[in-house]
């Protein structure tokens, strides 16, 4: 099974609904409305000190897919603030205003095409298949870049760089991790039907 962890935060829950035993510890984030206006179905971080620590049930090694349904709240600074930050800076996804960037130790910083407008919800998929990293925003492929190095890690912070700093302001109503790239999951670049977990 390619599904590693699935968090939907419904009714204020931080449980991993995949049944694989990944854990999420919430440090200050508060529950709020999701994209449908349903109360307590999303978690919000203030960009100042709030974050969550996630320990996955297995390492993400080499190929992976990460799905986030996020509401882009403006940050209090002009930095690239971390939506997700893995251990040892192996992989980071950051935002500045409406711009996204991707970082890994081996491939450095990469500004990404496409964007996530502020004050609105977006589906963001970050996926590595072989030597290519793909980024989808709202089901459309917005960028791809070559990055042949393997990634690994099972610890990450949601809302800051792992270990502290670069806090991001946003809401999130769904977070999913797979141990396969998007091509292995779907056999194509389309993400339109990987919403099977919803």
C-alpha positions, 0 to 999 in steps of 0.5 A: 500500500502506497499510503503512509499517512492521512490527516484530515483534522475533522472535528479537531482530530490529529489522528492518522486515518491511514491506520499506519500509526504516524503521529502529529503533535500540535504546538499551539495551532488552533482549529478553525473552519475548512474550505467548506466553512465547517468548524473545527475541520482545519488547523491554523498556524499564526506564523509566529510560534505555532507548528506541529511535529509529525513522525511518519510510520516509515521513512520517505525514501527516494520517490514520494508524493505529498498532498496539502490542502491549504489556505494561504494566510499572509505572513508577518515577514517577507521570508520564505516561511516553511509549510513543511520542513523535514529533518536535516533540511532534506526537503522543505516546501516554503511560501513567500506571499503567493510564491512557493519554493522547494529546497533539498540539501542536494538540489538547493533552493528552487523558486516554483512556477505557479502560485497560491493566492492569499486569502484562498484555499489551494490543493498543492501536490509535491511529488518525486518520480525518478529524477523529476520533482513535480508540483501541482497546484489545484490539479494542474502541473505548474512546475517540474525540475530535475533532482536526482538525489534520494530523499529520506526522512520520517520526522518533519515540522508543519508550519516551520523549519524542523527545529525552529525558525521560518514560521508560516501562517496558513490553514490546512484541512488535509495532509497526505503522504505516499511512498510513491511518486505521482507516476507510480500512483497514477501512471501519468502526470494527472492528479485528478483522481488521487483524491480517493482518500477524501 
